[in-house]
Each structure stands twice: as C-alpha cells, then as structure tokens.
Amino acid sequence: MTGRDTLRDAVVAARSTLRRARNHALTRPLVEALDRFWWARTIRRSHLVDLDVARMQGGYRSRRAAVRAYVRGGFRRGMVINPLLSEELVAGQFSDVGRVPALYAYLVNDATRIRLSVSWSPDRGVREEDPGSSPARPLEEAWREGRSGGRMALGTDGLRRDIPWSDILLAARAAADRRRFVQLQSAGDAPFTLVFEVGDREDDLAYMLDQVVTLVADTSARVIFAHRGTSFSAWLDTTLLALWLPGVEVVRWDPDVVDEARTYAPVVVRGAGAEVTAADLGALADAAHTRECAPLWLAPDGTIVSAGVVFDGGERVHLLAGHPSEDASVLPESTEVAQIVGTTYGAPRTGHVGSAPTTLTRVRVFAPGQPPAEAPPGRHPTGPDVRSLLAPAFVLGRRGQAGPALIRTSSEHTLADGTVVPRLRWAIKTAAPAGRNAEYWGDTHFARGIAAALRRLGQEVVVDSYAARARRSAYLDDVELALRGPEPFDAPRAPHSILWIISHPDEVTHQEVAAFDHVFAASHSWAESATRSFGRRIEPLLQCTDPRRFAPSGIARTSEIVFVGTARGIIRPSVVEPIRAGIPVSVYGPDWTGYIPAANVRSRSIPNDLLPRVYESAGVVLNDHWPAMKRAGFVSNRLFDVVAAGGRAVSDEVAGITDLFGGAVVTYQRIPELLSILREDLSTVFPNAERLAAISESIRRDHSFDARASEMLSRVLER
C-alpha cells in the first residue's frame, strides 16, 4: 500500500467518525467549529485566495479575513474567493454538496477529473501525465500565471478564446457591482435572442449555462443574461461567459429587456429557476418566428402546472393542471390555446402578426411557481374549448373549485392470446425525484420498464415522482402500483392497489402492508417470513429486466472489470478493496471522490441506453447489496440486467443467486475470496459461451418486465 493509499484511508475513516459525531446533538456544535477551522486552514495553505476578487464582495483587509467569511457561510451565499472555481458546479460533484465549501472539497480530494467552471478547465493531458502533482497544482498555476499578467484560455472546444487577466478582473468587478457587461460579437445577424432570467434560487445554474453554450454553438443565438437576484457567484459565472461566448450580454432584469430584444428578432425567455434543455429552447425559437409559444409547464414534482389557458364554456381554465405529464400525449404536439402561460416562452419579432398562441406539448420545462388563479384576458378573446381538446380520451364531469373534473372514457384491449381486458389506468409511484435528477435513480428506469410492459398489455400508465405521489388528479387512476424503495407510501386511493417491495425491506411497516390489496416482495425468503410476521399474504415477485434493451448484440468481451453505481457515502468493499489490491476497476458513477483514485472513475454517469453494451463487453461486472437486502434475500436488479445482456458478474452472496443465474453470477462471502476470483483466468471461473447464452435467454424469458406486468394485471383482474 502506498503512502497516498494510507492517507486516503485515514481521510475516509476520519469522515466516518466525524459523520457520526456531526449527527449527534451534543457533539454537533463542536464538530462544526472544528470543520470551519480545518476548512480555513486548508484553504489558506493553498494560496488560492484571490484577495482582489474577495474585496469586491466585502471590506476584507486580508486573506485570513476573506477565508473566515467564506467558511462561516459565505460559500452558501454566493461568495467567491477564486474566480476560476465555480462554487455550485464543484460542490455538485461531491456527496456532501452544500455542507462543505467547494474550494476545500477540491483541495482535499484527487482533483484529476473535477470540473471547475463552465468557462475554464485545466489541461487534462498535463494533469494525467503528472500524477504525483498536488491536487491544487493546475488551478494554482493557472491562477498565478493569469495574475502575473498572462492570458488565459476560456471556453470549450471550438469556442475557446485567450483572455487577458485584466479583462477577467474587469468582468469580476462588473459582477460585483451588478452592472451591465457586454460582449456582442456577431450578434447583429442572430436568428433569435435568448433572454435568460437568473434568480437567486438556481438549483443547477451550471447545467443551464451548459445548455446555453450548446444552444449558441448550434444556432448562433444572441444571449442576454438578465439577473433578478444578487448572488455574486451567479453574476460572475454569467459575466465570465460573456468574455468568450459570442453574442452575450449581462444586465439587471428589467421588463423592457424582452421588448427591446423583440425589435430585432424573435425572443425566447427562460424563466428564473427553470430546467429546460438546449434542444427544447431551440424548438421554442423555431416556433417563435411565427407565433407566441410556450412549453408544457411542469412543476418540480413533475405534474403539469399548465398546458395553456383554454375555455370550459365561458370560463377560462389551465389545461391539464395537476395531471401527470403523460396526459399531455392526448394533445396535438402544437396545441392552440387562448393564452400561453409561464415564465419560459417564445415570442415573435415586434410587429409580426402571427397565428394563435401555441403550447408545444412535447417541449418540457420544469419550473417553480403557480399560474394566475384567474387567467387575465389574452390576445385572443376566444379560443379552443377544453372538451374538444381532450376528446375522446377524457370527457368533462362536474366542475369543482379547481376546475372541471375529467372522466376517462372506457375501452378494451385484446391480448395476443385473444383475451379481452379492460384498459385500466395505472399510476406507478416511485421514490425518485422528477426532472434531470431522476435519471440517476434506478427506481426511475425500473418504473419505466414496468410501465412500457403494461402499455404493451393495452394499459394506460403514468409514473409519479415521490413528491407527486398524492397529485390531485389521482381520482382518475384505476390501479396504484407503489414501488417500495427507500421511502414509505401512504394508503392508496385507487380502486385497486399493489405494493411491490423491491428494496429496504427492513423499513416496511405493518401499516403500509395492510393498506394495499396485493403485496409482492422481490425475495422468496422474505415474502415467506413477512407473511407470518405481518399476518397477511405477501407473494414473491423478483426484480427483472427489459429484454428489449438488455440482450446480447455479439460484441467482443474485453478483460475490463466494471462497476456501475454511486459510492453511497460509504466504503464499498467490492470496489475499494480490489483497487487497493492493485486490480484495475473501471467505475461509472457519482460521489466516488475521496474513496478511490480519480483515474478509476471513467464517468460520473453513464447514459442508460449504453449500459447493455457496457455489461456485455465487460470481462466481469462487480455487484454488491445493501446489508438489509442481503440479509433478506433481495437480489439486485443489476444482476438481471447484466446476465440478460450476455454479461458476467461477481457479487456478494445472497440467497437464491446461484439458482437464478446458474453460474453467470459468481458469488463470494469475504473480500479475500473476491480478490482471488478477480485474479483468476475468468474463462475458467464462468461457464462457456454456449452455456452463458442459454442462461441469458432464460433470464430474458422468465424474468422480464413483461412477465411481471402480466402477473400483476392478472391479479388485478381477479379481484
């Protein structure tokens, strides 16, 4: 073990001890004081405090005073003490985001793969060629070089410019004073203008700035960052962007900004706090050449805030308010409305006489806020009627305080075997969030898999985030399917209900189980014991896979050892111990900084559609289980996916794995056994190719989402 390994182990062990003390009421104040002391000491020693920039934000006489303010909460209020490091962007790459100052987190971790800013990043080649360098070295060298009168390369590939350090300081001063900053190269012939409102409560500003960069690269749009808030870090991030990104202007928000921009070209307005992709902003821009347009406005919980204002007789209503986003599929992709709604929208050039306002129902924006209780008169005194827009999927029932209640029209579906079944509406409840963060949750992809299988059986399906589990349109649902993971679910309200326990069995309560019509568990042994302990029938229904995605494609197998998943904020022995032993492991997942060398982290995430090829081509895929799942016999969903894709896996021992996977998954009980397996010739550890193909086929046939969906539909129809 190297000295660097020893230091990393000590840091990890200290973190675990401090985490326990930090959660205890008696020791928390002392630990927090020690935290601040250590943060300040580490930051001061790095020599990365830019006093010029710090003084722009307050009357700090020394670096020590600036660091003290920073660690005592300034980092949470938008304070910046090095202009080359974006607090929000760096903090988001660590598991303790929001608690630890980003500069400190950067300094005490292996920074090889940490992204520092939307506008600046170090030379990756230099960093990887000098693995013995200090984590601060690339940032420190760039900062010192710039301050000594040099120039810095800001931007991204294809949009990079050399900027004098004096210009960077001028941009920082403009940000500190909250005043206009302009860089308008090639803005005169821009096809449209994006007015990007920036608020103080931006959950993921770095992501949205990346979307702006992509949009400009693809469309040559002009961009106006219009700040409603006062956060220095937000002003600085956008002002630095203006130094190298063509056609950018930074201003305070003013209602005249949009009107002025519309005199030259169509405008797209991105409302403060909104999450929307570059592609969707581009779609709004295309439509804005001819009409006022808006995306489908989704709340942070994923439900529809408004699809535009329409009429219910003589009353104005917000179309599909409170519904899951899937319900918008009944509408045309371009739905004419009486009035568009929301702070993200597109508008044509001033003087252009366009068509009726339109909601682009396949364009989505997640944004906070609520529409007006009474929509003001729009440009068009009349407009479409809600009945005609929602027919034939829905008819209107009695009108309530929240608007007209809808009634689903009944229909039937004929299965492949000739059986006729009713088309029921299923609401799948998950523990996952909505929006972009949902993509990091296995529950999200599991829910999509079962939803697609139910739809193949002629069922209507919507998927709810955890925050939307009690949405007000739940009265439309026929079946509630709750995927019980890390969060509990309230008593269902649908006529039929299913609780499927797929993880965290130790947290399931008698009250939860008693509230549902059918209860399934992804473990034979736990279902049997829980039936006795809860006094009601709990049936085994194992996790499964999607054979339409996870199936062999014939690509060659490599010798790469792969792990896909998050660090969970703990030392995962199945990953950490092989790496410590010198066994190369390629890790795909977030929050590994500080636990394993950055060189082992291939990516903080991997697109879900690429997973099948990664599993199939790997020499072996590592897997482990939460202790509670291991004890209760809950086999990880990942193993079904790996074997279905034609892959091989090594996993900690869980009852039932050998019977399920017949040698395609090799198990171990202790770490030395794991290391021994990984050091062997894997061709002698696993069955031959023919046998693996047969096992893979059996998993795809017997343990598919389609098989599970058929089982659940049968149980619902029996009742």
N, C-alpha and C positions, 0 to 999 in steps of 0.2 A: 504493500500500500504506500503511495507517495505522500509527501508532506501535504500536497494540495488535497488529497483524499481525506487525510486526517483532519485538516482544517474544515473541510466541508461537513464531515461527520459531526465535528464539535458544534458547528453552526446549527445543523439540523437538530441535534439533541437539545441545544440551548433554546431553540424555538419551541420545541415541545414543552419544555419546563415552563417557559415564560407564558405560553398559551394557557396552560392550566392556572397559573397564578393570576393572569390577567382576567380570567373569568370568575375569580373568587372576590367577593365584595370586600373582604378585609385587606387583601393584598393588592387590589387593583390600583389605588392611588399611587402606591409606592412604585409599582411596575411601570405605570405611565410616566412617572417622573424619571425613572431610570431610562425608559425609552427615549424621552426627549434629550436627556443628557448624552446618550450614546449616539443618537442621530446627529446632534450638533457637533460632537467631537469628530465623527467620521467625515462629515461634510466639510468642516474647517480644514482637516488634514488633506483633503483632496485638491485644494487650491482651485476649485471650480466656481467659486462665488464671484460673480461679476458685480462689483460694487457699483459701477456706473448704472447698470440696469436696476439694481436693488434700490438705489437712491431715487430713481424715477418714481418709485412706488411709496416712498416714505422718507423721513428725515434720518436715515441711518448713518451714523458717523463712522462706523467700522464694519468690517466683515462679520465680526462676532455679533454685533447688534442685529445685522441683517439675518444671520443664521438663526439667532434666537427667535426673531419674529416668525421666521419661516417654519421652524419646527414646532412652535407653540400654536399652530393652527393656520398660519399664513398659507401653507400649501393647499389647504382645503378652501381658501377664499380666493384663489386665483393668483397668489403671489408667485413670482418667477425670480429665481436668482441665477439662472443661466439661460440665455436666450436660445441656445441650441438644443435644449431639452424641454419637450412638451410634457408638463405635469400629468395631464389627463391621459395622454397616449401611453406614456411609460407606465404609469400606475396600473392601467388596464391590462398589462401583461403579467401582473403578479397576483397571487392568490389573496394577498392581504390588501387589495386595492382599497383606497380611501382611508386606511388607517396609518399607513407608513408613507412618509414623503418620498416622492418618486426618485429624487436625486440620491437619497440614502439607499433605496432599494437597488438602484442601478449600481452603486458603488460596492455593495457587499455581495453582489451576485456575479456570476460569469456572464458578462455582457455581450458575448460574441454575437448573439442573434437578437438582441433587443433593438427594437425600432425606436429611435429617439424623437423624431419630429416628422411632420408631414413635409416640411420644407428642406430638411437636411438629414443625411445619414452618412456614417463613416464609410470609408473604402473597405468593403467586405474582404477583398483579397489580402490587403495589408494585415487585417486583424487575424485572419486564419493562418497566415504564414508565420505569425509571431505568437504562438500560443502561450508563451511564458510572460507576455506583457501584462501590465496592470490593467484591470477592467476599465479604469478611467482613462487609459492612455489615448485612445482615438479621440475621445471628446476633449480631453485636456490639450492635446496637441493642436487640434483644430481651433479651439478657443484661443489659445496663446498665439497661434500663427495669425489668426484674424486680428486680434487686438494689437499685434505688433505692426500693423499697417498693411497686412497682406489682403488677399482676396479669398473669398470662399465660394465654392460651387454649391449653389442652392438649386433644388428642383428634383425632378425624377428623370429617368431615362427618356430622352427625346425632348425634354423640356427643361434642360439644365442651363443655368447661366452663372457666370462668375460675377460676384457682387463684392464691391469694396466694403470692408468692415465699417467704415464711416457711414455708409448707407444703411447698414443693419442697425447701427445706433440711432440714426435719424428715424428709422421705422419704429424702433422701440420707444423713442421719445414721442412720436405721434400717437402710438398706442397708449402710452401713459397719460397723455393729455386728452385722450379720446377725441382726437381731431381727424379731419379728412386726410386720407393718403391715397394718391392716385398713381397708377401705372397702367396706361391705356394704349399699349402698342396694339396696332391692328384692330382697334375697337370700332372704327368707323363703318366697316362693312360687315359687322357681326350679324348673323341671321336672327338672333334674338338676344334679349338680356335676361339674365337670371338675377333677380333681387333676392338675396339670401339673408333673411332676418336671423340675427343672432341674439339669443336671450341669455340670461344668467344661468338658467337651469337647462343646460345642454348635456344630456346623459352621455352622448357619444359624438362630440364635435369632430374628433379626428376622423371618424368613419365618414361623416358627412363632407368634410373637407376633401377626403379622398374621392368621394363621388363628384365633387365639383371639378377636381383635376381631371378625372376621366371624361366628364362632360365637355370641358373646354378642349381637351385633346381630340375628342370625336367630332365636335361641332363648331369650334372656334367662337363660342358664345362670349359675350361680354358679361362680366360678373360684378355686381355691386353688393358688398357685404354691408348690411345695414344693422348696426348694433342697437338693440333695445336695452341691453344690460351694461354693466360697468366692469365686468371681470377683466383685469389686465391680461391674464393669460389668453382669454378668447380674443381680445383686441390684438395682442401680439401675434398669435397664430395666423390670423387673417391678414395682418399687415405684412408679415414676412412673406406670406403667399404672394402678395402684390409685387414683391421685388422681382420675382422670376416668372410668374404665370401671366401670360399676355391678357390684356383687357380687363384688369382688376382694379376696382376702386373700393375704398373702405370709408364709410361715413357713419354718422349717427342716424338712427332711424328718424324718418320724417314722412308723413303721409304723402308729401309731394314727390318723394323719390320714385314711386311707381308711375305717377302721372307723367313725370318728366321723361322717364325711360321709355314710356309708350309713344312718345312723339317721334321716336326714331325707328322702332322695331317692335315686334310682339314681345311680351314680357311673360316670364314665368316667375311666380313668387313662391319661395319656400318659406313657410311659416316657422317661427321660432320653436325649437324643440322637436321638429318633425323628422321622422325617419323615412327617407324615400331614396330610391336608387337613382343612379345616373340615367339608366335606361328609361325609367318612368318619368324623370324630369324631361328627357328628350321627347317622349311621347306627348307630354303636355305641350311642349314647344311646337311640335308638328301641328297639333290641333289648334293652337292659339293663333295661327296665321289666319284662320277663318272664323273663329268663334270664341266666346268665353267658355272655359272648360275647367273641370276640377277632377281630381282623382276620387276614388272611393275612400271616404274618410273613415279610418279605423281608430278606435280608442286604444290606449296602451294595452288593454286586455284582449284586443283582437276583435271585439264586436264592432258592428257598424255604428258610427255616430250619425252619419247621414250620407245618402246617395243623391242628395239634392232635394230641393223643395218641389213638391207636386201637389195635386188637389185631391181632396176627398169631398166630392160635391163642391160646395163653396168654400171649404176650409183648406188652408194650407197645412201640409204635413211634411215631416222629414222622412223621406223614403227609406224603408227598411231599418229605421233606428232601433237599436237594441238587438238586432239579428246577428247571427254568425256570418262571417264573410262569404261562406258557401252559398248563402241565399241570393247573393248578387248574381249568381250564374243564370238565374231566370231572366235577367235583364239583358237587353242588347249591349254589345261592347261600347257603343256610343249611345247613351240614353238621353234623349232630350228632356229637359226639366224646365220648370218655371224660373228657377233660380239656382245657381251653384252655391255651395256652402263650404266654408273652411278657410283657413289662412294660407293654404297651399293651393295655387290655381294658376291658370294661364289666361292671358287677355290679349286681344289683337291690338295692332297699332292704332293710335288715336285717329278717329275719323273713318275707320273701316266699318262698314255696315255688314255685319256677319249674320250667321244663322242663329237659331235658338241656342241658349246655353246648353251645355252638354256635360254629363258626368261620364268619364271614361271608367267603366266598371272593372276593367282588368288592370287598371293602374291603381296602385295602392299607396296610401300614406298612413303611417302610424303617428298620431299627433295628440297632444293633450288638449283639454278644453271641451266645451259643450256648445252646440249650436244655439242660436237665439230661441227662447221659448216660443215666441211668436215671430215667425219669419217676416221681415219687412217686405213691402211690395218690391218686386223685381223689375227688370227692364221690360218683361213681357207680362201684361196684365192677366193673361190666361195661359194655360199650359196643359200638359198631359194629366190625365186622371189616373190615380193610383190603381184603380180596378183594371184598366186596360193594360197597364204596365206589368202587373203581377199575374194576370190570367195567362194560361189556365192553371198554373201551379198553385195559386192561392186565390181564395175569394174572401171578401171582407165580411166580418161579423159585426157585432155590436161595438160601437165606439166608446172607448174609455177615456180616462184623463190623459193617458199617454198617447192617445191617437187611436186609430181603428185597429181592432183585433183582427188577426188573419185566421183563416181556416184552410188547412191543406185539402186539396182535392184528392180523393181516394183513387187508388189504381192497383193493378195486379201485375205480377211478373211470372213468366213461365220459365222454370229452370231447365237445365239441359236434359234432365230425365223426364220432362213433361209435367212435373209437379207445378201447380199454380199456387203462388204465395202472394200475400198482400205486400204492397210496397210500403214498408214502415219507415219511419224517420228515427234514425239512431243518433244519439248525441254521445260522442266519446269524450269523456272527461280525463284530462291529464294533469300531472303535477308540474308541467313545463310552463314557462312564460310564453308570451306572444312575441311576435316580431323577430328581429335578427337573432336575438339570444336563444330563441327556441331551437335554432339549428344545432346548438351544442348539446342538446339533450337527447339521449337515447329514447326517452319516452315519446318525443315528437315523432321520430321516424317509425317507432313501433306503432303509434296511433295511426299514422298514415298508411302503414302496411295493412292493418286490420280494416281500415276504412275502405281502401281500394278493394279488398276481398269482399266486403259486404256489398259494395256497389256492383261487383260482378254477379252478385246474387239478386240484383234488382232492387237493392235497398237504397234509401236516401240517407246520407251520412253527413254530419257536421262534427267538427273537432273543436273542443273548447280548451283554452288555456286554463290554468288553475284559477287565475283571477276572474275568469268569466264563467266559472262553474255554476253560478246562480243567475245567469243573464235573464233579463226579463221576458225574453221570447221563448223560454223553456216550456211554456204551455203547449207549444206545437209538437214537442218531441213525444214519440211513442215508446222509445226504449232509451234508457240511460245506461251506458256502459262505462263504469268507472275503473280506470287502470290504476290500481292502488300501488303507488311507489313510495316516495319519501313524505307524502302529505296525506292526511286523512280527508275523507269526503263526508259531507253532510247527508242526511237522509234524502234519498231521491224523490223527485216529484212526478216522474213519468209513470204511466200505467204499468210498464214493465221495467225491471231493473236488474243489472248484473254487476257484481263486484268481482273483478279479476285481480287477484293479489299476485303481482309479478316481482315484488321486492319488498324489503323492510318488513318481513312477517312479524318480527318481534314488536312492532309498534301498532299492529292491528288490534282493535278492541272489540269486545262483545257487542257494544252498542252499534258499531259500524256493520258488523256481520249481520246483526239481527234486522237491519233496515232494508236489506236487499232481497229480492225474490230468489235469485240464484247467486251462489258464491263459488268461484273457482280459485284455485291456487296452483302456481307453477311448481308444485312439488308433490310427489306421491306421499312421501312420509309425513310431511307437514299437514297435508289435507286430512290424512287419517287421524293424526293426533289432535288437530284442531277441531275435527268433528266431535271428538269426545269432550274436549275441554270447553268448547262453546255450546255444545248441546244442540247443534243443528248440522245439517248435511253440508259439507264442503267437498267439492269434487276436484280431482286433479285435472289441470289443463296446462300443459307445459308451454313454455315460451316457444317461439317458432321463427320462421324465416320467410323471405319472399323469393321463391324460385325464379320469378321473372327477372330479378336483379342478381341474385346470388346463385350462379350456375357456372360450371366450368366453360371457359372460352378457348382452351387449348394453348394458352400462353405458357412459356417455359418457366419452370420453377427455378428460383435462384437459391443461394445459400443465406440470404438475408434473414436475420431474426428480427421480428417486428412486434411492437406493442402499440395499440391504439387506445387512448383514453387519458383522462386527467390524472393529476397526481393526488387529488382528493385532499390535499393539505397534510398528507402523512407520508411516511417512508414506505413505499410499496415494495416489499422484498422481492417480488417476482421480477421487478425491473431493476431496482437499485443493486441487488446482490450480484446478478450476472455482470453488470457493468463494473462493479468493484473488482470482480474476479478477472477482469480483462476480456470478457466475452462481449463482442460488439452487438449492441441492440439499437435498432432504429425506432425512435419513439415519435409518434404522431399524437399531439395533444397539448393542452394548455397547462400552465401552472407548475411546470417542472423546474423552473429556475431555482437554483439553490439545492436541489435534490440530486441532480445528475449533471454531468458536463453538457454544456450547450451544444457541443459537437454531436451528441447523440440525439438531439431533438431535430428531426427532419422538418417538422412543421408544427405550428401551434394548433392547426386544424387540418382536416382533410375533407374535401367535398364528398358527400355521402355516395354520389354516383361512381366515385373512384375506388371505394372500399372493396368491391368484389375482385377487382384486378390485383389490388394490394394483397388480399388474402390468398388468392390463387397462386400468385408468383412468389410469395414468401417461402423461405425454407421451412420456417415454423412461425406461428403466431403465439405469443405469450398471453396468458389469461389468468386472472385471479378473481376471487369473490369477496364481497363484504363478509366479515365474520358471521353475522347473523344469517345471511343467506347460505353460507357454507354449512352451518350447524343444522339449518332447517331443510337442506336438500334442494335449494333453488338453483337450478343450473342456468348459467349466464346465457343470455340471448346471443352474445357474441359467438359462442361456440357453434350454435346452429348456423349462423351466417358463414363462418369460416369453413365449416365442413360442406355446407351446401355449395359454396363457391369452388369446391375442389381442393381446399386448403388443408393444412395440418396444424394442430395446436398442441401446446403443452399447458396444462392447467393444474392448479392445486386440486386436491382430491375432494370431490363432492359425491355423495351417494347417488348412483344412477348414471354417472357419466359413461362408464365402460359399457353398460348395457345399451345406452342410447347411440353411442358413436363407434362402437366396435373396433377400436384401435386407431381411428383417425384423430382421437384426442388421447394423448398420453398424460397420465397424472403423476403427481409427486406429493409427498406428505411433508418433507422437510427440505430446506434450501440446499443442503449438500446433494440431495437426490436430484434437484432441479439442475444444479451445475453439472452433475455427472451426465445427465441426459443431453444437455446442450453441447457438451464436449465430444459426444459420440458422433459417429457417422450416422446421420439422421436417416439414411436409407435403410439402415438396419434396425432403427427404432420403430419406424412406421410400416404399415403394410405396403405391398407393391402397388403400382399404379392401377392395375385392374381392380384390386380389392378396394382401394380408395374410391374409385369411380362408382363402384356398387354401393358403398356406404353413403356417398354423396347423393346418389339417386334416391336412396331410401329416405334420407332426411328431407329432400325436396318433396317427396311424395307424401310422407306421413306426418311431417311437422311443418306444414306450410300455413301461411295466414288463411288460405282458402279452406283448409281443413278445420282450423279453429273457428272461422266465421260460420261454416256450415253447422258445426256443433252448437254454437250459440243461437243461431237462427232457429234450429230445431227445438231447443229448449224454450225459447220464447213462444213459438207457435204451439207447443204442447200445452201451455198454460191456459 
